Amino acid sequence: MRKAAMILMCAALAVTAIPAFAELQNVQVGGSLQIRANYYRNVAPDGNVPGSLSNTQIIWPNFFLPSRPIGSGAFNGNGIVSAFSWDKDDSNSVSFVEQRTRLNVKADFTNEVSAFIELDSYDVWGEQGDFRSNYITGQDTRAGSGTDDVVLYQGYIEANEMWGFPLRARIGRQELSFGSEWLVGVNDTSSFYQGLSFDGLRLTYGTDVFSVDAFISTLAEGGANEEDEDVTFMGLYGSYKGLEEITIDAYYFLLRDARSLNDTNFVALIEGLEDIFGLDDYDATNLHTVGLRGAGTIGAFDFEAEAAFQFGDSHSTGFLFKPFLYGDDDSEYDAWAANLEVGYTFDIAWSPRVYLGGAYFDGEDNRDITFFQWLNPFDRPEASVSFNRLFSNWEYSEFIENTDLSNAYVLRGGVSVQPTESIEALLAISYFKTLEEFDEPKNVSIGGFKVPVAPALSFWTQENDDELGWEAALYVTYHYSEDLSFQVGWAHLFVGDGLQDGQFSALNGLGFNGGTGDDDADYVFVETKLCF
């Protein structure tokens, strides 16, 4: 791994060492405006914005869960919390308008050299500090408030046809997009489309038959306190294009988190105590992902199929599962995931296309304990590690995930039509079910509230229902011109018992989605996008 990183860094130095004698040839200015109005009903607790945990509600307080390895880090500081309610009597309708503004400049030089710079701003209309909103006093408090959220989204140097080979190098902040973006994409789907870019180096060797990408990026800089303290994401992605209208991909990704983790800083003064009791012996997290993908068309059929396997140490996740003093220092990734979609387009008016698909994300829930574990709170816990979606741009639900659904499987189907050249419509239906259920405290229902039978006996549990629910959605897109488009959509979630009871299937299997009711939920949006 270190040797591969050194090779990529040497390539970067070689590129930057090329004499800078290129002359400016052309300058292009571009960008986009994307505005989306969202409305949610019966999804979140009062005042909460779906997709965030700024106003969660406690479902099970900590004193009902002694010695249980719940995990989720800060999300369960006071117990098991949820950003959902699924209860018309316990939630307000939530509406907000989000806007993303992008502006870029590309400068082309001689010798196949170019530079690309893009500024980006993501805002929610009415955000305090973004404009003069205090109409009562007329006071403008924006100056010095630190609310300026215009950022450098991309900024890189690109060199093509290097040394006469079909080799391209990009150095700097840049988007990474591979395949259908099932695992690595740009985060611009559905709502909360804030975008995603990486700081690093990407080398691409491409011909008409195949292409190979090698990249290395820094996700977090740990500082100078340790020799090995960064979070790094690197990989190889190869595509074979020798088959007509079919692409076959193979890839390997490595996400390495070498930041130090400590449970027992308060006894650090006692030399050797941590070694004697085996505390604070977390190693670096090394998340390896290998996968295969095939996509293309065969006559009137089209298909998208991908499967991936993850392995390696997951100590950064095991660290979260601390019921008392320390977490799981033997935690490992060992999970499969797959995605499949097959479609057929009829050669008749409106060109209807029907499709069937499914997705599977391996997961585990080890949050229950035995009687003997309950007696011994110092027993080392076992973490619950599910498939990590990495930087996916696939969103299977408008409600229960934001490209982070795991420990679950999905069945999908739908039909799309194109009545005119500028209008497209899609009707989609999905079914969601969790793989490993959460065991909640044994309880009885009194007045619609769950009351534990024996609050102190946290080993006495009952298994939650595994059916998350059904979702139906309708989307209509109108292409007013090549640059301007409008889209409207509606989705309805038929809440299953598994959502009311709650399962750990959000946030890559670390987030709880339970509520206080089982009322169906709705989502409506209107969006416009202009690219130039």
VENWOJO-V852967 format. One record per residue. RES is the residue in one small letter. SS is DSSP state (alpha for helix, beta for strand, coil for the rest). OMEGA is omega in whole degrees, -180 to 180 (NA if undefined). Layout:
# VENWOJO-V852967
res->RES ss->SS omega->OMEGA
res->RES ss->SS omega->OMEGA
This chain:
# VENWOJO-V852967
res->m ss->coil omega->-180
res->r ss->alpha omega->179
res->k ss->alpha omega->178
res->a ss->alpha omega->179
res->a ss->alpha omega->180
res->m ss->alpha omega->179
res->i ss->alpha omega->179
res->l ss->alpha omega->180
res->m ss->alpha omega->176
res->c ss->alpha omega->177
res->a ss->alpha omega->179
res->a ss->alpha omega->179
res->l ss->alpha omega->179
res->a ss->alpha omega->179
res->v ss->alpha omega->-177
res->t ss->alpha omega->180
res->a ss->coil omega->179
res->i ss->coil omega->-179
res->p ss->coil omega->-176
res->a ss->coil omega->180
res->f ss->coil omega->180
res->a ss->coil omega->180
res->e ss->coil omega->-180
res->l ss->beta omega->-178
res->q ss->beta omega->-172
res->n ss->beta omega->177
res->v ss->beta omega->178
res->q ss->beta omega->178
res->v ss->beta omega->-180
res->g ss->beta omega->178
res->g ss->beta omega->180
res->s ss->beta omega->172
res->l ss->beta omega->-180
res->q ss->beta omega->-177
res->i ss->beta omega->-175
res->r ss->beta omega->175
res->a ss->beta omega->-174
res->n ss->beta omega->176
res->y ss->beta omega->178
res->y ss->beta omega->177
res->r ss->beta omega->177
res->n ss->coil omega->179
res->v ss->coil omega->-169
res->a ss->coil omega->172
res->p ss->coil omega->-176
res->d ss->coil omega->174
res->g ss->coil omega->-177
res->n ss->coil omega->175
res->v ss->coil omega->-180
res->p ss->coil omega->180
res->g ss->coil omega->178
res->s ss->coil omega->178
res->l ss->coil omega->-177
res->s ss->coil omega->-179
res->n ss->coil omega->-179
res->t ss->coil omega->176
res->q ss->beta omega->-180
res->i ss->beta omega->178
res->i ss->beta omega->177
res->w ss->beta omega->178
res->p ss->beta omega->-177
res->n ss->alpha omega->-175
res->f ss->alpha omega->171
res->f ss->alpha omega->-172
res->l ss->coil omega->-177
res->p ss->coil omega->176
res->s ss->coil omega->-179
res->r ss->coil omega->-180
res->p ss->coil omega->-175
res->i ss->coil omega->-180
res->g ss->coil omega->178
res->s ss->coil omega->173
res->g ss->alpha omega->-174
res->a ss->alpha omega->-177
res->f ss->alpha omega->179
res->n ss->alpha omega->-180
res->g ss->coil omega->179
res->n ss->coil omega->-178
res->g ss->beta omega->176
res->i ss->beta omega->-178
res->v ss->beta omega->180
res->s ss->beta omega->176
res->a ss->coil omega->-176
res->f ss->coil omega->176
res->s ss->coil omega->-176
res->w ss->coil omega->-174
res->d ss->coil omega->-178
res->k ss->coil omega->179
res->d ss->coil omega->-175
res->d ss->coil omega->-179
res->s ss->coil omega->173
res->n ss->coil omega->172
res->s ss->coil omega->-177
res->v ss->beta omega->177
res->s ss->beta omega->178
res->f ss->beta omega->179
res->v ss->beta omega->179
res->e ss->beta omega->-178
res->q ss->beta omega->175
res->r ss->beta omega->-178
res->t ss->beta omega->-179
res->r ss->beta omega->178
res->l ss->beta omega->-177
res->n ss->beta omega->177
res->v ss->beta omega->175
res->k ss->beta omega->179
res->a ss->beta omega->179
res->d ss->beta omega->178
res->f ss->beta omega->174
res->t ss->coil omega->178
res->n ss->coil omega->175
res->e ss->coil omega->179
res->v ss->beta omega->178
res->s ss->beta omega->175
res->a ss->beta omega->-179
res->f ss->beta omega->180
res->i ss->beta omega->-179
res->e ss->beta omega->175
res->l ss->beta omega->-173
res->d ss->beta omega->175
res->s ss->beta omega->175
res->y ss->beta omega->-176
res->d ss->beta omega->167
res->v ss->beta omega->-177
res->w ss->coil omega->178
res->g ss->coil omega->178
res->e ss->coil omega->-179
res->q ss->coil omega->179
res->g ss->coil omega->180
res->d ss->coil omega->179
res->f ss->coil omega->-177
res->r ss->coil omega->-172
res->s ss->coil omega->-179
res->n ss->coil omega->-178
res->y ss->coil omega->-176
res->i ss->coil omega->-178
res->t ss->coil omega->-176
res->g ss->coil omega->-177
res->q ss->coil omega->178
res->d ss->coil omega->-175
res->t ss->coil omega->-177
res->r ss->coil omega->-174
res->a ss->coil omega->176
res->g ss->coil omega->-177
res->s ss->coil omega->179
res->g ss->coil omega->-177
res->t ss->coil omega->180
res->d ss->coil omega->-175
res->d ss->coil omega->171
res->v ss->coil omega->-174
res->v ss->beta omega->171
res->l ss->beta omega->-177
res->y ss->beta omega->175
res->q ss->beta omega->176
res->g ss->beta omega->-175
res->y ss->beta omega->173
res->i ss->beta omega->-179
res->e ss->beta omega->175
res->a ss->beta omega->-179
res->n ss->coil omega->178
res->e ss->coil omega->-176
res->m ss->alpha omega->179
res->w ss->alpha omega->177
res->g ss->alpha omega->179
res->f ss->coil omega->177
res->p ss->coil omega->-175
res->l ss->beta omega->178
res->r ss->beta omega->177
res->a ss->beta omega->173
res->r ss->beta omega->-178
res->i ss->beta omega->179
res->g ss->beta omega->180
res->r ss->beta omega->-172
res->q ss->beta omega->172
res->e ss->coil omega->172
res->l ss->coil omega->-179
res->s ss->coil omega->-178
res->f ss->coil omega->178
res->g ss->coil omega->178
res->s ss->coil omega->-178
res->e ss->coil omega->179
res->w ss->coil omega->178
res->l ss->coil omega->-180
res->v ss->beta omega->-178
res->g ss->coil omega->-169
res->v ss->coil omega->175
res->n ss->coil omega->178
res->d ss->coil omega->-179
res->t ss->coil omega->176
res->s ss->coil omega->180
res->s ss->coil omega->-176
res->f ss->coil omega->-177
res->y ss->coil omega->-173
res->q ss->coil omega->179
res->g ss->coil omega->-179
res->l ss->coil omega->176
res->s ss->coil omega->-173
res->f ss->beta omega->175
res->d ss->beta omega->-179
res->g ss->beta omega->-177
res->l ss->beta omega->177
res->r ss->beta omega->176
res->l ss->beta omega->-179
res->t ss->beta omega->174
res->y ss->beta omega->-173
res->g ss->beta omega->173
res->t ss->coil omega->178
res->d ss->coil omega->-175
res->v ss->coil omega->-177
res->f ss->beta omega->174
res->s ss->beta omega->178
res->v ss->beta omega->176
res->d ss->beta omega->172
res->a ss->beta omega->-177
res->f ss->beta omega->172
res->i ss->beta omega->-177
res->s ss->beta omega->177
res->t ss->beta omega->180
res->l ss->beta omega->180
res->a ss->beta omega->177
res->e ss->coil omega->-174
res->g ss->coil omega->-179
res->g ss->coil omega->-174
res->a ss->coil omega->-178
res->n ss->coil omega->-179
res->e ss->coil omega->178
res->e ss->coil omega->-177
res->d ss->coil omega->-171
res->e ss->coil omega->-174
res->d ss->coil omega->170
res->v ss->beta omega->-172
res->t ss->beta omega->177
res->f ss->beta omega->-177
res->m ss->beta omega->179
res->g ss->beta omega->175
res->l ss->beta omega->179
res->y ss->beta omega->-179
res->g ss->beta omega->180
res->s ss->beta omega->175
res->y ss->beta omega->-175
res->k ss->beta omega->-177
res->g ss->beta omega->177
res->l ss->beta omega->-177
res->e ss->coil omega->176
res->e ss->coil omega->178
res->i ss->beta omega->177
res->t ss->beta omega->177
res->i ss->beta omega->-177
res->d ss->beta omega->171
res->a ss->beta omega->-175
res->y ss->beta omega->173
res->y ss->beta omega->177
res->f ss->beta omega->174
res->l ss->beta omega->173
res->l ss->beta omega->-177
res->r ss->beta omega->178
res->d ss->beta omega->-176
res->a ss->coil omega->178
res->r ss->coil omega->-177
res->s ss->coil omega->179
res->l ss->coil omega->-177
res->n ss->coil omega->176
res->d ss->coil omega->-163
res->t ss->coil omega->178
res->n ss->alpha omega->-176
res->f ss->alpha omega->176
res->v ss->alpha omega->-177
res->a ss->coil omega->-179
res->l ss->coil omega->179
res->i ss->coil omega->-172
res->e ss->coil omega->175
res->g ss->coil omega->-177
res->l ss->alpha omega->-179
res->e ss->alpha omega->179
res->d ss->alpha omega->-177
res->i ss->alpha omega->-177
res->f ss->alpha omega->178
res->g ss->coil omega->-179
res->l ss->coil omega->176
res->d ss->coil omega->179
res->d ss->coil omega->178
res->y ss->coil omega->174
res->d ss->coil omega->176
res->a ss->coil omega->175
res->t ss->beta omega->177
res->n ss->beta omega->-179
res->l ss->beta omega->179
res->h ss->beta omega->178
res->t ss->beta omega->175
res->v ss->beta omega->-177
res->g ss->beta omega->176
res->l ss->beta omega->179
res->r ss->beta omega->172
res->g ss->beta omega->-179
res->a ss->beta omega->177
res->g ss->beta omega->179
res->t ss->beta omega->175
res->i ss->beta omega->-175
res->g ss->coil omega->179
res->a ss->coil omega->180
res->f ss->beta omega->170
res->d ss->beta omega->-177
res->f ss->beta omega->175
res->e ss->beta omega->-177
res->a ss->beta omega->-178
res->e ss->beta omega->177
res->a ss->beta omega->-178
res->a ss->beta omega->178
res->f ss->beta omega->180
res->q ss->beta omega->178
res->f ss->beta omega->179
res->g ss->beta omega->-179
res->d ss->beta omega->179
res->s ss->coil omega->-175
res->h ss->alpha omega->178
res->s ss->alpha omega->174
res->t ss->alpha omega->178
res->g ss->alpha omega->179
res->f ss->coil omega->-178
res->l ss->coil omega->-173
res->f ss->coil omega->-177
res->k ss->coil omega->179
res->p ss->coil omega->-179
res->f ss->coil omega->-173
res->l ss->coil omega->-174
res->y ss->coil omega->-177
res->g ss->coil omega->-176
res->d ss->coil omega->-179
res->d ss->coil omega->175
res->d ss->coil omega->-175
res->s ss->coil omega->-178
res->e ss->beta omega->170
res->y ss->beta omega->178
res->d ss->beta omega->-169
res->a ss->beta omega->176
res->w ss->beta omega->171
res->a ss->beta omega->-179
res->a ss->beta omega->178
res->n ss->beta omega->-178
res->l ss->beta omega->172
res->e ss->beta omega->178
res->v ss->beta omega->-179
res->g ss->beta omega->178
res->y ss->beta omega->-180
res->t ss->beta omega->-180
res->f ss->coil omega->-179
res->d ss->coil omega->179
res->i ss->coil omega->180
res->a ss->alpha omega->-179
res->w ss->alpha omega->177
res->s ss->alpha omega->-179
res->p ss->coil omega->176
res->r ss->beta omega->175
res->v ss->beta omega->-179
res->y ss->beta omega->172
res->l ss->beta omega->-179
res->g ss->beta omega->178
res->g ss->beta omega->178
res->a ss->beta omega->-179
res->y ss->beta omega->178
res->f ss->beta omega->-176
res->d ss->coil omega->180
res->g ss->coil omega->179
res->e ss->coil omega->177
res->d ss->coil omega->-180
res->n ss->coil omega->-173
res->r ss->coil omega->175
res->d ss->coil omega->-179
res->i ss->coil omega->177
res->t ss->coil omega->178
res->f ss->alpha omega->-178
res->f ss->alpha omega->174
res->q ss->alpha omega->178
res->w ss->alpha omega->179
res->l ss->alpha omega->-176
res->n ss->coil omega->-178
res->p ss->coil omega->179
res->f ss->coil omega->177
res->d ss->coil omega->-176
res->r ss->coil omega->-176
res->p ss->coil omega->176
res->e ss->coil omega->-177
res->a ss->coil omega->174
res->s ss->coil omega->-175
res->v ss->coil omega->178
res->s ss->coil omega->179
res->f ss->coil omega->-180
res->n ss->coil omega->-176
res->r ss->coil omega->-180
res->l ss->coil omega->-175
res->f ss->beta omega->-175
res->s ss->coil omega->173
res->n ss->coil omega->176
res->w ss->coil omega->177
res->e ss->coil omega->-176
res->y ss->coil omega->-178
res->s ss->coil omega->175
res->e ss->coil omega->-172
res->f ss->coil omega->-165
res->i ss->coil omega->176
res->e ss->coil omega->171
res->n ss->coil omega->-174
res->t ss->coil omega->-178
res->d ss->coil omega->178
res->l ss->coil omega->177
res->s ss->coil omega->-173
res->n ss->coil omega->-176
res->a ss->beta omega->169
res->y ss->beta omega->-173
res->v ss->beta omega->170
res->l ss->beta omega->-172
res->r ss->beta omega->174
res->g ss->beta omega->180
res->g ss->beta omega->179
res->v ss->beta omega->176
res->s ss->beta omega->179
res->v ss->beta omega->178
res->q ss->beta omega->-177
res->p ss->beta omega->177
res->t ss->beta omega->179
res->e ss->coil omega->-175
res->s ss->coil omega->-177
res->i ss->beta omega->176
res->e ss->beta omega->178
res->a ss->beta omega->-179
res->l ss->beta omega->172
res->l ss->beta omega->-175
res->a ss->beta omega->177
res->i ss->beta omega->-178
res->s ss->beta omega->178
res->y ss->beta omega->-175
res->f ss->beta omega->178
res->k ss->beta omega->179
res->t ss->beta omega->-178
res->l ss->coil omega->178
res->e ss->coil omega->-173
res->e ss->coil omega->174
res->f ss->coil omega->176
res->d ss->beta omega->180
res->e ss->beta omega->178
res->p ss->beta omega->177
res->k ss->coil omega->-173
res->n ss->beta omega->172
res->v ss->beta omega->-180
res->s ss->beta omega->178
res->i ss->beta omega->-180
res->g ss->coil omega->-180
res->g ss->coil omega->179
res->f ss->beta omega->177
res->k ss->beta omega->-179
res->v ss->beta omega->-179
res->p ss->beta omega->178
res->v ss->coil omega->179
res->a ss->coil omega->-173
res->p ss->coil omega->-176
res->a ss->coil omega->-176
res->l ss->coil omega->-173
res->s ss->coil omega->176
res->f ss->coil omega->-178
res->w ss->coil omega->-171
res->t ss->beta omega->173
res->q ss->beta omega->-174
res->e ss->beta omega->178
res->n ss->coil omega->178
res->d ss->coil omega->-175
res->d ss->coil omega->-178
res->e ss->beta omega->-179
res->l ss->beta omega->177
res->g ss->beta omega->178
res->w ss->beta omega->177
res->e ss->beta omega->176
res->a ss->beta omega->-177
res->a ss->beta omega->177
res->l ss->beta omega->-179
res->y ss->beta omega->176
res->v ss->beta omega->-180
res->t ss->beta omega->180
res->y ss->beta omega->178
res->h ss->beta omega->-178
res->y ss->coil omega->177
res->s ss->coil omega->178
res->e ss->coil omega->-175
res->d ss->coil omega->-173
res->l ss->beta omega->178
res->s ss->beta omega->176
res->f ss->beta omega->178
res->q ss->beta omega->173
res->v ss->beta omega->-179
res->g ss->beta omega->177
res->w ss->beta omega->177
res->a ss->beta omega->179
res->h ss->beta omega->180
res->l ss->beta omega->173
res->f ss->beta omega->-171
res->v ss->beta omega->177
res->g ss->coil omega->180
res->d ss->alpha omega->180
res->g ss->alpha omega->176
res->l ss->alpha omega->176
res->q ss->alpha omega->177
res->d ss->alpha omega->179
res->g ss->coil omega->176
res->q ss->coil omega->175
res->f ss->beta omega->-179
res->s ss->beta omega->176
res->a ss->beta omega->177
res->l ss->alpha omega->-179
res->n ss->alpha omega->177
res->g ss->alpha omega->-179
res->l ss->coil omega->-177
res->g ss->beta omega->-177
res->f ss->beta omega->-176
res->n ss->coil omega->-178
res->g ss->coil omega->-179
res->g ss->coil omega->-180
res->t ss->coil omega->179
res->g ss->coil omega->179
res->d ss->coil omega->178
res->d ss->coil omega->179
res->d ss->coil omega->-178
res->a ss->beta omega->179
res->d ss->beta omega->176
res->y ss->beta omega->179
res->v ss->beta omega->177
res->f ss->beta omega->172
res->v ss->beta omega->-175
res->e ss->beta omega->172
res->t ss->beta omega->-178
res->k ss->beta omega->178
res->l ss->beta omega->177
res->c ss->beta omega->180
res->f ss->coil omega->NA
